[in-house]
């Protein structure tokens, strides 16, 4: 890191060079996120402060942050927050870090106008984690009933903190448990979930910044990546109303398998949308009048 009496630009340059040398991807971005959090300003406004001399306490804080990132810790955990759907969410090792791909899932749900034309639709998120999905939905579409389910009490605590900080606490019921144990049959208008879908063999190849820091239970989907998705699709067919919607984020090679699972449970109008990288990512379906024979 840069010595004392260095400008912000010099500190960012030297920090990025150091992280690049340690093999950290997006090294410059990581340094900018650290600096923006430290200086309490939007990242895109850092360029307006390039010529400012950082005091020693800020230099030392940057050194600590850069060292943590160099050791493999995700910068989002270092600064304790991340952006998602235009909102700032608290994140730490109790929950998965929201990804840009998941914004596509939220956007898909928000674009489903038939759902939102229903009076007070009941929308349930399975595996809520940080709460980023259900909170974003509740903020954008407040005239609905929302439930966030997770089996992790630690993750639910983070989600509740985020809902409170973003003014959505009164709109969402966060509950620990499994969907089929908590929800009555035929009572839900939409289920949305970003479930663990990474096959175990692929999980073992993920970067250290993911494997050593983010909750494995939120990522590892078993041998074929469908160990959690399969049962959720089955339970969704029970708790959704006829004509209810299922929205899932899936792995890029799972479109065919998930479609087959859903159709076997009576889902119709199945579709898969691609993410910004052109990969199959967002699965959606409509529950028919009853399970397929």
Secondary structure, 3 states (H helix, E strand, C coil): CCCCCCEHHHHHHHHHHHHHHCCCCCHHHHHHHHHHHHHCCCHHHHHHHCCCECCHHHHHHHHHHHHHHHCCCCHHHHHCEEEECCEEEECCCCCCCCCHHHHHHHHHHHCCHHHHCCCCCEEEEECCCCCHHHHHHHHHCCCCEEEEEECCHHHHHHHHHHHHHCCCHHHEEEEECCHHHHCCCCCEEEEEECCCCECHHHHCCCCHHHHCCCCHHHCECCCCCCCCHHHHHHHHHHHEEEEEEEEEECCCCCHHHHHHHHHHCCEEEEEEEECCCCCEEEEEEEECCCCCC
